Amino acid sequence: MYLIDTNIFLEILLDQERAVQCQELIESIQSREVIFYVSEANIWSIKYFLINVSLIIILPPVSPQLL
């Protein structure tokens, strides 16, 4: 039984140094080889990150003339 931290998901989402190992962990979870838990706080952190990243990608930069 494991408690999965937000950083596991962020490693994958940001394609960081240990993304491959984190992806392997997630795959072992999907195959039900491992029992895991994620706290509600971690889910909110991931949601917050994804919303902010999508806003950065979707919204074009604001022209200084418009400010």
C-alpha positions as CSV (number, residue, x, y, z in Angstrom):
1,M,0.0,0.0,0.0
2,Y,1.4,3.4,-1.0
3,L,0.4,7.0,-0.7
4,I,1.1,8.7,-4.0
5,D,2.3,12.3,-3.8
6,T,1.6,15.1,-6.2
7,N,5.2,15.1,-7.3
8,I,4.7,11.7,-9.0
9,F,2.1,13.2,-11.3
10,L,4.0,16.4,-11.8
11,E,7.2,14.5,-12.8
12,I,5.1,12.9,-15.6
13,L,3.2,16.0,-16.6
14,L,6.4,18.1,-16.8
15,D,8.5,15.3,-18.3
16,Q,11.1,15.7,-15.7
17,E,14.1,13.6,-14.8
18,R,12.3,10.7,-13.1
19,A,9.2,10.8,-15.4
20,V,9.9,7.2,-16.7
21,Q,10.1,5.7,-13.2
22,C,6.9,7.6,-12.2
23,Q,5.1,6.3,-15.3
24,E,6.2,2.8,-14.5
25,L,4.7,3.2,-11.0
26,I,1.4,4.5,-12.4
27,E,1.3,1.5,-14.8
28,S,1.8,-0.9,-12.0
29,I,-1.1,0.8,-10.2
30,Q,-3.2,0.4,-13.3
31,S,-2.5,-3.3,-13.5
32,R,-3.5,-3.6,-9.9
33,E,-0.1,-4.9,-8.9
34,V,0.1,-2.2,-6.2
35,I,-2.6,-0.7,-3.9
36,F,-2.3,3.1,-3.7
37,Y,-4.1,6.1,-2.2
38,V,-4.1,9.8,-3.2
39,S,-5.1,12.4,-0.8
40,E,-7.7,15.0,-1.6
41,A,-5.1,17.7,-1.2
42,N,-3.0,16.1,-3.9
43,I,-5.9,15.9,-6.3
44,W,-6.6,19.6,-5.7
45,S,-2.9,20.5,-6.3
46,I,-2.9,18.6,-9.6
47,K,-6.1,20.2,-10.6
48,Y,-4.8,23.6,-9.8
49,F,-1.6,22.9,-11.8
50,L,-3.5,21.7,-14.8
51,I,-5.9,24.6,-14.8
52,N,-3.0,27.1,-14.6
53,V,-1.0,25.4,-17.3
54,S,-4.0,25.2,-19.7
55,L,-4.7,28.9,-19.1
56,I,-1.1,29.7,-19.9
57,I,-1.3,27.7,-23.1
58,I,-4.8,28.8,-24.2
59,L,-4.5,32.5,-23.4
60,P,-2.2,34.6,-25.6
61,P,0.1,37.0,-23.9
62,V,-1.4,40.4,-23.1
63,S,-0.1,43.3,-25.0
64,P,1.4,46.0,-22.8
65,Q,-0.8,48.6,-24.7
66,L,-3.9,46.9,-23.4
67,L,-2.9,47.2,-19.7
